[in-house]
Each structure stands twice: as structure tokens, then as C-alpha cells.
């Protein structure tokens, strides 16, 4: 049968090729990588050819320079691949590569300009997404239907979202991209009608089915979205019901292959191109149907997993990534799942109504010792809406993460001068256990009023230090911490982090006394460190240099 091919280029604005082929189901999928972008016609001087005005404005506002990774791939490579019978599905600006369909790896390996490639989905072993199918995500499948209207008061009050709304912040002007396995019912549910009525909905994409229709498959994404933007006055009022929303399907049910990580990459690039401020995702990957693709704990180093590297790129573009920590806390794996191991993102754990960690919430640290998760929110019997437009409850970090995403959108609306890294740091600093973070709940449950206090506090550059630290720089011996007035008596916690954010030393002092509090510099390697001196009422942060 003759191949029927429809090629869609989503405009220079998105810089992604999207192609549909009737023959794809019979071919394996590969991610191939290119050596350069030498003959691209796009330039740094005209970014409007591949980025939206909002994306450009974000870069300009936060002084984010255009980079090699912003330029679309060289179309010469795409034409040469197609000339050899390789079918190109999507391209990646960030990774300088393309997802292709091909019946045999020999065809790929024979292409001289391909620098590397990997099999990401053996199609013969996988099934395409089906309507109503279940999704492998950070989701506890146990769920109960509510017989009476159930408000989301508890989960809002836990994060101070009720006070955020009273202050006039609901995410208006902020764009949130949600990546999931399906959003069935979003276009018909009364809880999302305002998104379409007020032009808050930005068309997304189904990267699994290669279609603009995302309102299908399962309802997991629908439930997650309801924690961010669901709204019916007096019934359910999610944190960022005033935000703009883009939905992307990246998770393929019925199979688990690394192609889903690349789908997430393509969706993140689309989010960047349209100027999204926040990515909220309840996906995580550790094991696959092909064991050769599996990740080990050692791979949770913030730089190995494909989806983790994609999240890092999104962060570098100025996007705040809010990611479920995972539901493996009581399973054999136990730890967080990529991309939650990425640095400079918010990995979100789950607590119950009392603020205690739920047993399924995944643990940190990362393989290189960084604290994870970062923060936490209600993840047990979280109030959500389903595809039928009913209010129900569901459990999992799948729902604690979008709650934090909603809070993040409102905070960013309140403080638009802050960049993505500063916004995420404020949420950590406003956590319920920010003084002594751990690898169960990170910095704890943040609260909007505490965030206000943190943001409006005097900048450190203009604020007198409560403590003094010397010598700095240090070469050997001890580092002493003193109270300038000598009147402070403690208690105090000393937390020393290296330049990667790894906690390398921690010390609790029940009673602070000058000339008696020190850290041993002998155990420190050369480099830059951050020292946090924390007490119940005072805190200081110092940059230390070890020669």
C-alpha cells in the first residue's frame, strides 16, 4: 500500500516538525542526534521566527541570552533523512536531534551525519494509547466518589491559597503547561468552562497520538489540572484558576518506553516557545518494558535521565518546573523518580491532612546527596474533579505537585520581578521545616503568608548580618561563627552546602556561645560553599570559599 504522508510544520514560532504517517505503527522509533546547526536560516537577531513574543519577553526580562539550543535544527538533515526513507516525527531544538520512525537500525547507522542514536520504542512490543486506558503515573488508583459537594478548603488553607485569593492573586497573566497522559472531559466539564470562555486555554498537543486533540485517553491529567485551575465559585476554587493553561499528552499507556521522556522534551520545548512560565507534571520514570532502559539509583544525579536533562533545559530557559516526587516510598524502589532529581526544580512530596508524610511519598536524597523532595502538599484524598465533571478525591504526589504549581502561579503573579529560580527558592524558604529540611518532605509545606514575609524581608545585601563567620576565605583549621553583639544564646542549626546544592555538613547547637561554635574546614574540599545559620527567629546565609 502506498504511504500516505501529511507533514505539518508548526510554524517557525515553535521550531518543531510534526509529521503523521499511516505506516508508523509498523516501525520502531529512534532518537537521532545531529552535529551542528551550521546552515540554519534562523538567527539570534530575529527570535520572533521561532519564539513567541511572550517567550522573548521572558528572556529579556530575566536577562536570559539566546543560545545554540534555542535555534531550530538544521532542516538539511531532515530532508536528507526523509530522502533515505526515514520518517521524521518531531525535532528537538534543545537536544539538536529528531524522533524518527524506521524499520531497521541499519538505516540509521548508515547515515553519516548522525552523531548518535538510541532505540526509544520498539513498536512491535508496544501498544498505542487507547480511549479510557489507565496511565502509569504518580497516582494512587484508590479513589472514592463523594456523595455531597466537597470543597477544596483543606488543601487550600494548608498552602495559604485562601489568603492568596483574598489578596487578589489567582495566577492571572501566568501560563502553566501541564504534561500528562490524557485530559478527558476538560473541554466539557463545568469546572474548566472559564478557561475557554475567558480565552485562558492555549491549544496544546498530543505527542503520543500526534494530534492537536488532548481531550481524550484517561482522566489523570483532568484531575491534576483541577488542582491548578479548576473553578466553580463556592464549590471548588483551585489556586491558579485565573492562569492561562496549555495541555500536552506525553505519557503513553499500555507500554513504558523511553520515548515518553522524549515526548516530555518536545512538550517542554513547545511550552518554552509559547512563553509558558510553569511546567506542572505528575510523571516519573525508573523502569521500562525494556530492562536495558531502566534507571538505577546512581542515575539520580540530576544529569543522567533524559527527562531530567529536559527539565534542566526548561529551567535554563526561565521556566519553573513543578514535579511529583513519586509514589515509591513504601515500595522496593523507595526513592524519587526522574525528573524529580533535577536541580533547581520543585520536587513535591505528599502529606496528609495533619501535615505528616504519607507512606507512599517517595524519599530523597539524590544520588549526589541533594535534598529531595523540595516541598510538599496534600496528597492523600486530595479534592479533584474527574472527566464526568464530578468532585472526587484522589491520592498521590500527582495531586500534591499541581497544588504547588497553583500556589507558584499566584506567587509569581504577586511578585513578577522575581525569576523562576528566585520564586522556587522563596517557596522553599517558606516551608514548614525550612530550618531543618530532610529527605522525606524537603523544606516542608510552604504557605503564602510566609512567602510574603520571605519576599518582603530586606535583601541580604542591605541587611545587617545577625552572625559573623571567619576566616573567609579559609585554607585550613576551623571556621568560627559568632553573634556580633554576643547576646544571642541559641539554639542554632548550621547547614553547609557545596556548589551543587549537596548538604555536606550539618550541626545542631542547643546553646549558642561565641568562640565555641565552629566547623572543621579540614573536611571541606576546595571550592565555594553556602553556609546557612538558622535559629527559630533569626537566619543568615554566607558564601564561603575554601582554598
C-alpha positions as CSV (number, residue, x, y, z in Angstrom):
1,X,0.0,0.0,0.0
2,X,1.3,3.4,-0.8
3,X,2.3,5.5,2.1
4,X,0.1,8.4,2.9
5,X,2.0,11.3,4.5
6,X,0.9,14.6,5.9
7,X,3.6,16.8,7.1
8,X,2.9,19.7,9.4
9,X,5.4,22.3,10.4
10,X,4.1,24.1,13.4
11,X,5.5,27.4,12.2
12,X,8.8,29.0,12.9
13,X,7.2,30.0,16.2
14,X,7.5,26.6,17.7
15,X,10.5,25.3,15.8
16,X,9.2,21.7,15.9
17,X,8.3,19.5,12.9
18,X,5.2,17.3,13.4
19,X,4.6,14.6,10.9
20,X,2.0,11.8,10.7
21,X,2.4,8.6,8.7
22,X,0.0,5.8,8.3
23,X,2.9,3.4,8.3
24,X,4.4,4.4,11.6
25,X,2.8,1.7,13.7
26,X,4.9,-0.9,11.9
27,X,8.2,0.8,12.6
28,X,10.5,1.2,15.6
29,X,11.2,4.7,17.0
30,X,14.7,6.2,17.4
31,X,16.1,9.4,18.7
32,X,18.9,10.6,16.5
33,X,21.3,13.5,17.1
34,X,23.0,15.9,14.8
35,X,26.5,17.5,14.9
36,X,25.6,21.2,14.4
37,X,23.2,23.8,13.0
38,X,25.6,25.3,10.5
39,X,23.1,26.1,7.8
40,X,20.0,27.0,9.7
41,X,18.3,30.2,8.4
42,X,17.2,31.3,11.9
43,X,19.3,33.8,13.8
44,X,19.7,35.2,17.3
45,X,18.8,38.7,15.9
46,X,15.3,37.5,14.8
47,X,14.0,35.2,17.6
48,X,10.4,36.0,16.6
49,X,10.8,33.5,13.8
50,X,10.9,30.6,16.3
51,X,9.8,32.1,19.7
52,X,6.6,33.8,20.7
53,X,6.5,37.4,21.9
54,X,5.9,36.1,25.5
55,X,8.9,33.8,25.3
56,X,11.1,36.6,24.1
57,X,9.8,38.9,26.8
58,X,10.6,36.4,29.5
59,X,14.2,36.1,28.2
60,X,14.6,39.9,28.1
61,X,13.0,40.5,31.5
62,X,15.3,38.0,33.2
63,X,18.4,38.5,31.0
64,X,18.4,35.0,29.6
65,X,20.6,35.1,26.5
66,X,19.6,33.2,23.3
67,X,21.7,30.1,22.9
68,X,22.6,27.4,20.4
69,X,19.8,25.3,21.9
70,X,17.2,27.9,21.0
71,X,17.8,27.6,17.3
72,X,15.7,25.1,15.4
73,X,17.5,22.1,13.9
74,X,19.1,22.2,10.5
75,X,16.4,21.4,8.0
76,X,19.1,20.0,5.7
77,X,19.4,17.0,8.0
78,X,15.7,16.4,8.0
79,X,15.5,16.5,4.2
80,X,18.4,14.0,3.9
81,X,16.8,11.6,6.4
82,X,13.5,11.7,4.5
83,X,15.3,11.1,1.2
84,X,16.6,7.9,2.7
85,X,13.1,6.7,3.7
86,X,13.4,7.7,7.4
87,X,10.2,9.2,8.6
88,X,10.7,12.2,10.9
89,X,8.1,12.8,13.6
90,X,9.4,15.6,15.8
91,X,12.6,17.6,16.1
92,X,14.3,18.9,19.3
93,X,16.0,22.3,19.3
94,X,17.4,21.7,22.8
95,X,19.0,18.3,22.1
96,X,19.7,19.0,18.4
97,X,18.0,15.8,17.2
98,X,14.9,14.2,15.9
99,X,12.5,11.4,16.8
100,X,12.2,9.2,13.7
101,X,10.4,6.0,12.7
102,X,12.4,3.4,10.9
103,X,12.1,-0.4,10.3
104,X,15.8,-1.1,10.9
105,X,18.6,0.5,12.9
106,X,20.9,-0.3,10.0
107,X,19.3,2.5,8.1
108,X,20.0,4.9,10.9
109,X,23.6,3.8,11.5
110,X,24.4,4.2,7.8
111,X,23.6,8.0,7.9
112,X,27.0,9.7,8.1
113,X,25.9,12.9,9.8
114,X,24.1,11.3,12.7
115,X,26.4,11.6,15.7
116,X,24.5,9.2,18.0
117,X,21.1,7.4,18.2
118,X,19.1,5.3,20.5
119,X,16.1,3.0,20.2
120,X,13.4,4.6,22.3
121,X,10.4,2.4,21.4
122,X,10.3,-1.0,19.7
123,X,6.8,-0.6,18.2
124,X,6.2,-4.3,17.8
125,X,6.3,-4.7,21.6
126,X,4.1,-1.7,22.5
127,X,0.5,-0.6,22.0
128,X,-0.8,2.8,21.1
129,X,-2.8,4.8,23.6
130,X,-6.4,3.7,23.8
131,X,-9.5,5.7,24.9
132,X,-10.1,5.4,28.6
133,X,-6.9,3.4,29.3
134,X,-5.1,3.7,32.6
135,X,-1.9,5.7,32.9
136,X,1.3,4.8,34.7
137,X,1.9,7.9,36.7
138,X,2.5,9.2,40.2
139,X,-1.1,8.3,41.1
140,X,-2.7,6.1,43.8
141,X,-5.6,4.4,41.9
142,X,-7.7,4.2,45.0
143,X,-10.4,6.8,44.7
144,X,-13.9,7.4,46.2
145,X,-16.8,9.2,44.8
146,X,-18.3,12.0,47.1
147,X,-22.0,11.9,47.6
148,X,-22.1,15.6,48.6
149,X,-20.4,18.6,47.3
150,X,-16.9,18.7,48.7
151,X,-14.9,21.9,48.8
152,X,-11.2,22.0,48.5
153,X,-10.9,24.2,51.6
154,X,-8.4,22.0,53.4
155,X,-5.8,21.8,50.7
156,X,-6.1,25.5,50.0
157,X,-5.7,26.5,53.6
158,X,-2.7,24.2,54.1
159,X,-0.9,26.3,51.5
160,X,-2.4,29.7,52.3
161,X,-4.1,29.7,48.9
162,X,-7.3,31.1,50.5
163,X,-5.3,34.1,51.7
164,X,-3.6,34.4,48.3
165,X,-7.0,34.6,46.7
166,X,-8.2,37.2,49.3
167,X,-5.1,39.2,48.4
168,X,-6.2,39.2,44.7
169,X,-3.9,36.6,43.2
170,X,-5.2,33.7,41.2
171,X,-2.4,33.2,38.6
172,X,-3.8,35.7,36.2
173,X,-1.2,36.5,33.5
174,X,0.8,33.4,34.3
175,X,0.9,30.5,31.8
176,X,1.0,26.9,33.2
177,X,1.8,24.0,30.9
178,X,0.5,20.6,32.2
179,X,2.0,17.4,30.8
180,X,0.1,14.1,31.5
181,X,-1.4,11.0,29.9
182,X,-4.8,12.4,29.0
183,X,-7.3,15.2,29.7
184,X,-10.6,13.6,29.0
185,X,-13.6,15.8,29.8
186,X,-11.7,19.0,30.2
187,X,-13.5,20.6,27.3
188,X,-16.9,19.6,28.6
189,X,-16.5,19.9,32.4
190,X,-18.1,23.0,34.1
191,X,-15.0,23.3,36.3
192,X,-13.0,24.3,33.2
193,X,-15.5,26.3,31.3
194,X,-13.9,29.6,32.3
195,X,-10.7,28.6,30.6
196,X,-12.4,28.6,27.2
197,X,-14.8,31.4,27.9
198,X,-12.0,33.8,29.0
199,X,-9.5,32.7,26.4
200,X,-7.3,31.2,29.0
201,X,-6.9,27.9,27.2
202,X,-3.8,27.8,24.9
203,X,-4.0,24.9,22.3
204,X,-1.7,22.1,23.3
205,X,-0.7,18.9,21.6
206,X,-0.9,15.1,21.9
207,X,2.6,14.0,21.3
208,X,1.6,10.3,21.7
209,X,-1.1,10.3,19.0
210,X,0.4,13.2,17.0
211,X,-2.8,15.2,17.2
212,X,-4.0,18.6,18.5
213,X,-6.8,16.8,20.4
214,X,-5.8,16.3,24.0
215,X,-9.3,15.8,25.4
216,X,-9.1,12.0,25.4
217,X,-7.5,8.9,26.9
218,X,-7.6,8.9,30.7
219,X,-8.7,11.4,33.2
220,X,-5.5,11.6,35.3
221,X,-4.5,14.8,33.7
222,X,-8.0,16.2,34.2
223,X,-7.7,15.5,37.9
224,X,-4.3,17.1,38.1
225,X,-5.5,20.2,36.1
226,X,-8.4,20.6,38.5
227,X,-5.8,21.1,41.3
228,X,-4.3,24.0,39.4
229,X,-7.2,25.7,37.5
230,X,-10.5,24.1,38.4
231,X,-13.2,26.6,39.3
232,X,-16.8,26.9,40.3
233,X,-17.4,29.7,42.9
234,X,-18.3,28.3,46.3
235,X,-17.7,24.7,45.1
236,X,-14.1,24.4,44.1
237,X,-11.6,27.2,43.6
238,X,-8.1,26.0,42.7
239,X,-5.0,28.1,43.3
240,X,-4.5,29.4,39.8
241,X,-7.9,29.4,38.2
242,X,-7.0,32.7,36.6
243,X,-3.9,31.4,34.8
244,X,-3.5,30.5,31.2
245,X,-3.2,26.8,30.6
246,X,-1.7,24.6,27.9
247,X,-2.1,20.8,28.0
248,X,0.2,18.2,26.4
249,X,-0.1,14.5,26.3
250,X,3.3,12.9,26.7
251,X,2.6,9.6,28.5
252,X,1.7,6.5,26.5
253,X,-0.3,3.9,28.4
254,X,-0.2,0.2,27.6
255,X,3.6,0.3,27.5
256,X,6.6,2.1,29.1
257,X,9.5,3.1,26.9
258,X,11.9,5.9,26.8
259,X,10.0,7.6,24.0
260,X,7.8,9.1,26.7
261,X,10.8,11.0,28.1
262,X,11.4,12.5,24.7
263,X,7.7,13.3,24.3
264,X,8.1,15.3,27.5
265,X,11.1,17.0,26.0
266,X,9.1,18.0,22.9
267,X,6.3,19.3,25.1
268,X,8.7,21.3,27.2
269,X,10.1,22.9,24.0
270,X,6.6,23.8,22.9
271,X,5.9,25.3,26.4
272,X,9.1,27.4,26.1
273,X,8.2,28.5,22.6
274,X,4.7,29.8,23.6
275,X,6.2,31.5,26.7
276,X,5.0,29.3,29.5
277,X,6.1,30.3,33.0
278,X,5.4,27.0,34.8
279,X,5.5,23.3,33.8
280,X,3.5,21.0,36.1
281,X,4.0,17.3,35.6
282,X,3.0,14.2,37.5
283,X,5.1,11.8,35.6
284,X,8.2,9.9,36.6
285,X,10.3,7.1,35.1
286,X,12.6,4.5,36.6
287,X,11.7,1.2,35.0
288,X,10.7,0.3,31.4
289,X,9.3,-2.6,29.5
290,X,12.8,-3.0,28.1
291,X,15.1,-3.5,31.2
292,X,18.0,-2.1,29.2
293,X,16.4,1.3,29.5
294,X,15.9,1.1,33.3
295,X,17.5,3.7,35.6
296,X,19.4,2.9,38.8
297,X,19.6,4.9,41.9
298,X,23.1,6.0,40.8
299,X,21.4,7.7,37.8
300,X,19.5,10.1,40.1
301,X,22.4,12.5,39.9
302,X,20.4,15.3,38.3
303,X,22.1,14.9,34.9
304,X,21.5,11.4,33.5
305,X,17.9,10.7,32.8
306,X,16.6,12.1,29.5
307,X,13.6,13.7,31.2
308,X,15.8,15.2,33.9
309,X,18.1,16.8,31.3
310,X,15.0,18.2,29.6
311,X,13.8,19.7,32.9
312,X,17.2,21.3,33.4
313,X,16.9,22.9,29.9
314,X,13.4,24.2,30.8
315,X,14.8,25.8,33.9
316,X,17.6,27.4,32.0
317,X,15.0,29.0,29.7
318,X,13.4,30.6,32.8
319,X,10.6,28.1,33.4
320,X,9.7,26.9,36.9
321,X,9.2,23.1,36.8
322,X,6.9,21.6,39.5
323,X,7.3,17.8,39.5
324,X,5.8,15.0,41.5
325,X,8.3,13.3,43.7
326,X,6.8,9.8,43.1
327,X,4.8,7.2,44.9
328,X,7.5,4.7,45.7
329,X,8.1,5.5,49.4
330,X,6.6,2.2,50.6
331,X,7.8,0.2,47.6
332,X,11.1,-1.5,46.9
333,X,12.5,1.4,44.9
334,X,11.6,3.9,47.7
335,X,13.3,7.0,46.1
336,X,12.2,9.8,43.9
337,X,11.8,9.3,40.2
338,X,13.3,11.3,37.4
339,X,12.8,14.2,36.6
340,X,12.3,14.9,40.3
341,X,16.1,14.6,40.7
342,X,16.8,17.6,38.6
343,X,18.5,20.6,40.3
344,X,16.6,23.9,40.5
345,X,13.1,22.4,40.2
346,X,10.4,21.8,42.8
347,X,10.0,18.1,43.5
348,X,6.9,17.7,45.6
349,X,6.1,15.2,48.2
350,X,2.8,14.3,49.8
351,X,1.4,14.9,53.3
352,X,-1.9,14.0,54.9
353,X,-4.4,16.4,56.5
354,X,-2.2,16.7,59.6
355,X,0.8,17.7,57.6
356,X,2.6,14.3,58.1
357,X,4.3,12.5,55.3
358,X,2.1,9.9,53.5
359,X,3.8,6.5,53.4
360,X,3.8,6.3,49.6
361,X,5.5,9.6,49.1
362,X,9.0,9.0,47.7
363,X,12.2,9.7,49.5
364,X,15.4,11.6,48.7
365,X,18.2,12.3,48.6
366,X,19.5,12.3,45.0
367,X,22.5,10.1,44.2
368,X,24.8,13.0,44.6
369,X,23.3,13.8,48.1
370,X,21.0,16.8,47.4
371,X,17.9,17.2,49.5
372,X,14.7,15.9,47.8
373,X,11.8,16.4,47.7
374,X,11.9,20.2,47.8
375,X,8.5,20.9,49.3
376,X,5.2,19.1,50.0
377,X,1.4,19.5,49.8
378,X,-1.7,17.5,50.5
379,X,-1.5,14.2,48.6
380,X,-3.9,12.0,50.5
381,X,-7.6,12.3,49.5
382,X,-6.9,15.5,47.6
383,X,-10.1,17.0,46.2
384,X,-10.2,16.8,42.4
385,X,-12.7,16.8,39.6
386,X,-13.0,13.9,37.1
387,X,-13.9,13.6,33.4
388,X,-17.6,13.5,34.2
389,X,-17.4,16.8,36.0
390,X,-17.9,15.3,39.4
391,X,-15.9,16.2,42.6
392,X,-14.0,13.3,43.9
393,X,-10.8,12.6,45.9
394,X,-7.6,11.0,44.7
395,X,-4.3,10.3,46.3
396,X,-0.7,10.6,45.1
397,X,2.0,13.1,44.6
398,X,0.3,13.5,41.2
399,X,-2.0,15.9,43.1
400,X,0.3,17.5,45.6
401,X,2.5,18.7,42.7
402,X,-0.2,20.6,40.8
403,X,-1.4,22.2,44.1
404,X,2.1,23.6,44.5
405,X,2.0,24.7,40.8
406,X,-1.2,26.6,41.5
407,X,0.5,28.3,44.5
408,X,3.6,29.1,42.4
409,X,1.4,30.8,39.8
410,X,-0.2,33.0,42.3
411,X,3.1,33.9,44.0
412,X,4.6,34.8,40.6
413,X,1.6,37.0,39.8
414,X,2.2,38.8,43.1
415,X,6.0,39.1,42.6
416,X,6.6,39.3,38.8
417,X,10.0,40.8,39.3
418,X,11.4,37.5,40.6
419,X,12.8,35.0,38.2
420,X,12.0,31.3,38.2
421,X,14.9,30.3,40.5
422,X,14.0,33.1,43.0
423,X,10.3,32.1,43.0
424,X,11.2,28.4,43.7
425,X,13.7,29.4,46.4
426,X,11.1,31.6,48.2
427,X,8.7,28.6,48.3
428,X,11.5,26.5,49.9
429,X,12.3,29.3,52.4
430,X,8.6,29.5,53.4
431,X,8.4,25.8,54.1
432,X,7.2,24.4,57.4
433,X,10.6,22.8,58.1
434,X,12.9,25.2,56.3
435,X,15.2,25.4,59.3
436,X,16.0,21.7,59.2
437,X,15.0,20.2,55.8
438,X,15.1,16.4,55.4
439,X,14.7,13.8,52.6
440,X,11.1,13.0,53.5
441,X,9.4,16.3,52.9
442,X,12.3,18.6,52.0
443,X,11.6,22.1,53.3
444,X,8.1,21.1,54.2
445,X,4.7,22.7,53.3
446,X,5.0,26.3,52.1
447,X,2.4,28.9,52.9
448,X,1.5,32.1,51.0
449,X,1.7,34.4,54.0
450,X,5.2,33.0,54.9
451,X,6.2,33.5,51.3
452,X,5.1,37.2,51.6
453,X,7.3,37.6,54.7
454,X,10.2,36.0,52.9
455,X,9.9,38.1,49.8
456,X,9.4,41.4,51.6
457,X,12.3,40.9,54.0
458,X,15.2,43.2,53.5
459,X,17.7,41.9,50.9
460,X,20.8,40.4,52.4
461,X,22.9,43.0,50.7
462,X,21.1,45.7,52.7
463,X,20.5,43.7,55.8
464,X,22.9,43.6,58.8
465,X,24.1,40.1,59.4
466,X,22.9,38.6,62.7
467,X,26.0,36.4,62.8
468,X,29.6,36.7,61.6
469,X,31.7,34.0,60.0
470,X,35.5,33.9,59.9
471,X,38.0,33.3,58.4
472,X,36.6,33.6,54.9
473,X,38.2,32.5,52.6
474,X,39.6,29.7,54.7
475,X,42.5,27.4,53.9
476,X,42.7,25.1,56.9
477,X,41.7,24.9,60.6
478,X,38.3,26.0,61.8
479,X,35.6,28.3,60.7
480,X,34.1,30.2,63.6
481,X,30.5,31.6,63.8
482,X,29.8,34.4,66.3
483,X,27.0,36.7,67.3
484,X,28.2,40.3,66.7
485,X,26.6,41.5,69.9
486,X,27.4,38.4,71.9
487,X,23.9,38.4,73.2
488,X,22.4,35.5,71.2
489,X,22.3,32.2,73.1
490,X,20.7,29.8,70.7
491,X,19.6,27.2,69.7
492,X,21.1,27.2,66.2
493,X,21.5,24.8,63.2
494,X,24.5,25.1,60.9
495,X,23.9,23.7,57.3
496,X,26.8,23.7,54.9
497,X,26.1,23.1,51.1
498,X,28.6,22.7,48.3
499,X,28.2,24.4,44.9
500,X,25.9,21.7,43.6
501,X,23.5,22.1,46.5
502,X,24.6,18.9,48.3
503,X,24.4,19.1,52.1
504,X,27.9,18.2,53.2
505,X,27.9,19.1,56.9
506,X,25.1,19.7,59.5
507,X,25.5,20.7,63.1
508,X,22.9,21.4,65.8
509,X,23.9,23.6,68.8
510,X,21.5,23.7,71.7
511,X,23.0,26.8,73.3
512,X,25.0,29.3,71.2
513,X,28.1,30.8,72.7
514,X,30.7,33.0,71.0
515,X,34.2,31.4,70.4
516,X,32.6,28.0,70.9
517,X,30.8,27.4,67.6
518,X,32.9,26.3,64.7
519,X,33.1,24.0,61.6
520,X,36.1,21.9,60.7
521,X,37.4,23.2,57.4
522,X,39.8,20.2,57.1
523,X,36.9,18.0,55.8
524,X,36.0,20.5,53.0
525,X,37.4,20.2,49.5
526,X,38.4,23.3,47.6
527,X,35.5,25.3,46.2
528,X,32.6,27.5,47.0
529,X,30.1,26.7,49.8
530,X,26.9,28.1,51.2
531,X,26.6,28.2,55.0
532,X,23.1,28.6,56.5
533,X,23.0,29.7,60.1
534,X,19.4,29.0,61.3
535,X,17.6,29.6,64.5
536,X,13.9,29.8,65.3
537,X,13.8,33.6,64.9
538,X,17.0,34.5,63.1
539,X,18.7,33.2,60.0
540,X,21.7,34.1,57.9
541,X,23.3,32.9,54.7
542,X,27.0,33.2,53.9
543,X,29.1,32.3,50.9
544,X,32.4,30.6,51.9
545,X,35.5,29.9,49.9
546,X,37.8,27.1,50.7
547,X,41.3,27.3,49.2
